[in-house]
């Protein structure tokens, strides 16, 4: 149960980071890209098991086979 709570906290933190990156002014695009890349790296490090990150990304964008 503790691990589940920890994961939920991490997900909440990542959602906040994504929201912040999406609401950035055009002048801060480079910073937003850097934040996105850091977030992507963090998700890739923490994601374990099936399906892969790429498979889930494809599904979320409607690229299901």
C-alpha positions in Angstrom: 0.0 0.0 0.0 2.9 2.4 0.7 4.3 1.8 -2.7 0.9 2.6 -4.3 0.7 5.9 -2.4 4.3 6.7 -3.4 3.5 6.0 -7.0 0.3 8.1 -6.9 2.4 11.0 -5.4 4.9 10.6 -8.2 2.2 10.6 -10.8 0.6 13.7 -9.3 4.0 15.5 -9.4 4.6 14.5 -13.0 1.1 15.7 -14.0 1.9 19.1 -12.4 5.1 19.3 -14.3 3.3 18.5 -17.6 0.6 21.1 -16.9 3.3 23.7 -16.2 5.1 22.8 -19.4 1.9 23.1 -21.4 0.9 26.5 -20.1 4.3 28.2 -20.9 4.5 31.4 -22.9 6.0 31.2 -26.4 9.1 32.9 -25.1 9.8 30.0 -22.8 9.5 27.3 -25.5 13.1 26.1 -25.0 12.6 25.7 -21.3 9.3 23.8 -21.9 11.1 21.5 -24.4 13.8 20.8 -21.8 11.1 20.1 -19.1 9.3 17.7 -21.5 12.5 15.9 -22.3 13.3 15.6 -18.6 9.8 14.3 -17.9 10.0 11.8 -20.8 13.3 10.5 -19.4 11.8 10.2 -15.9 8.8 8.3 -17.3 11.0 6.0 -19.3 13.2 5.2 -16.2 10.2 4.4 -14.0 8.0 2.5 -16.5 8.3 -1.2 -16.1 6.5 -4.1 -17.6 4.1 -4.4 -20.5 2.9 -2.5 -22.5 6.0 -0.5 -23.4 5.9 3.3 -23.3 5.9 3.5 -27.1 2.9 1.2 -27.3 1.0 3.3 -24.8 1.9 6.5 -26.5 0.7 5.1 -29.8 -2.6 4.0 -28.2 -3.1 7.4 -26.6 -2.7 9.1 -30.1 -5.0 6.6 -31.8 -2.3 4.6 -33.6 -3.6 1.2 -32.5 -2.9 -1.6 -34.9 
